[in-house]
Amino acid sequence: MLDEGRPLFVQIAEQIENDILDGTYPEETAVPSTNELANFLRINPATAGKGLNRLVDSGVLYKRRGIGMFVAAGAKQTLMEARRQSFSDEYIVPLMQEAAKLGISADELTELITKEARS
């Protein structure tokens, strides 16, 4: 699961996001605690906590004092919207820029994508 090239707390946050998106953690269910993550991944609890707090700061998780962290209502939709925007920024915008350099129109690009999707 862990990639040496990226910060661990970012990877922890992304893994929990992925688990929320695929339904492993539905809304209003508990996610693993800081200590559970730290023990499972054999990392410093502060690192695991930083990953969880990143999700708290973004409104995906919320804390129940003395009980743990839970998936917020609407978290899945929030994550999907954020990832769609990220997808657009990281893939669609550069694709459109490259297509413009090559003189490929939006309609031609749509046709190319449709053709590739069907193959």
MOCORMO-V133891 format. One record per residue. SS is DSSP state (H for helix, E for strand, - for the rest). PHI is phi as a letter, one per 20 degrees, with the letter a starting at -180 (none if undefined). OMEGA is omega in radians with two decimals (NA if undefined). Layout:
BEGIN
<<SS;PHI;OMEGA> <SS;PHI;OMEGA>>
END
This chain:
BEGIN
<<-;none;-3.01> <-;e;-3.13> <-;d;-3.08> <-;f;-3.03> <-;e;-3.09> <-;c;-3.13> <-;g;-3.10> <H;f;-3.10> <H;f;3.10> <H;f;3.14> <H;f;3.10> <H;f;3.13> <H;f;-3.13> <H;f;-3.14> <H;f;3.10> <H;f;3.06> <H;g;3.13> <H;f;3.13> <H;f;3.07> <H;f;-3.12> <H;f;-3.12> <-;e;3.05> <-;n;3.10> <-;g;3.09> <-;d;3.09> <-;f;3.12> <-;g;3.11> <-;m;3.03> <-;d;-3.12> <E;f;3.00> <-;d;3.13> <-;g;3.14> <-;f;3.08> <H;g;-3.11> <H;f;3.09> <H;f;3.11> <H;f;-3.12> <H;f;3.12> <H;f;-3.11> <H;f;-3.08> <H;e;-3.11> <-;l;3.12> <-;c;3.10> <-;f;3.11> <H;g;3.12> <H;f;3.12> <H;f;3.10> <H;f;3.12> <H;f;3.13> <H;f;3.10> <H;f;3.13> <H;f;-3.14> <H;f;3.06> <H;g;3.14> <H;f;3.05> <H;f;-3.13> <H;f;-3.13> <-;e;3.10> <-;n;-3.14> <-;e;3.10> <E;d;2.99> <E;c;-3.08> <E;e;2.94> <E;d;-3.04> <-;g;3.10> <-;n;-3.10> <-;d;3.14> <E;q;-3.14> <E;d;-3.05> <E;c;3.11> <E;f;-3.11> <-;f;3.03> <-;f;3.13> <-;n;-3.09> <H;f;-3.10> <H;f;3.13> <H;f;3.11> <H;f;-3.14> <H;f;-3.14> <H;f;3.13> <H;f;3.14> <H;f;-3.13> <H;f;3.08> <H;f;3.11> <H;f;3.11> <H;f;3.11> <H;g;3.12> <H;f;-3.11> <H;f;-3.04> <H;e;-3.04> <H;d;-3.02> <H;f;-3.12> <H;f;3.09> <H;f;3.11> <H;f;-3.14> <H;f;3.13> <H;f;3.13> <H;f;3.11> <H;f;3.13> <H;f;3.11> <H;f;-3.09> <H;e;3.13> <-;m;3.12> <-;e;-3.13> <-;f;3.11> <H;f;3.12> <H;f;3.11> <H;f;3.12> <H;f;3.09> <H;g;3.13> <H;f;3.12> <H;f;-3.14> <H;f;3.12> <H;f;3.13> <H;f;3.14> <H;f;3.14> <H;f;-3.11> <H;e;-3.09> <-;e;NA>>
END
